Amino acid sequence: MKGEWKVRDFVYPAVLRRESGGAFTVTFPDFPEAITSGTNRADALTQAADCLQEAIAGRMVRKENVPSASRPKHGYVAVCVALYLAPKLALYLAMRAKHVNNSQLAGRLGVTETVVRRMLNPKHDTRPEKLQEALESLGKRVLVAVEDAA
């Protein structure tokens, strides 16, 4: 990840390719490992959302880079990072950018390292206010945006 970020959109472009019989294959330019399909366009978009979450969660668990979303090209569709995962991803990225490890963040928050590990675990149900507190300790502010659906 290059440098700091001020605002980061957690919306990634996806490519839908129509296959024979009406099915669609979905790929993500930012995640070469993320490939899925659906029996129709609506199913493909549902599968794409799940596929994106798993690709991001896998990279977080493996402590790999999670790229910024590339600019969508004409014909691409936007797939949002799920609401449960976005603040965890933001925390993961902020920690990497600030070179803060789990133990250091735990010290800042007055919690055990296990608590921080759970905050970063994509499958753990972490209270949003705890994630917000952790992000604030790293100099980040949580913003929520709602826009009209396409």
C-alpha positions, 0 to 999 in steps of 0.5 A: 500500500502506497502512503496514507489515505484520506478517504477510501471507498470500499467499492470494487469494479467487477467484470460480468461476462455472459456465458452460453445459456444465460449464465455469467462469470464474474471476475475482479481486476483487483483480485485475480483470485476472485472468480465466481459465476451465477445462473443469471445476472442477478445471481451473478451479482449476489455471488460476486458480493460473496466472492469479494468478501471472501477474497478480502477476508482471505488476504486479511487472514493471510496478512497480505496486501488488500489493494485499493479499488481500481477505477471502474471502466465502461461496462464494469459493475460496482461491488461494495465491501459488506457492511460487516467487513468494511470497518475491519478492513479499514482497521487492517489497512490503518494498522499496516499503514501506521506499522502498528501490530496487534500488541501495540494496538492492544496497549493503546486500547487497554485490551489484550492482544486476543481482543485485537485479533478478534477485531481483525477476524473477518468472521468474528462479530465485533461491536462497531463501537469497538472498531470505531475506537480502534480506528480513532486510536490510529487517527482515523474517523469512520464515515458512513455514506448512503446513496441512491441505488443504481 
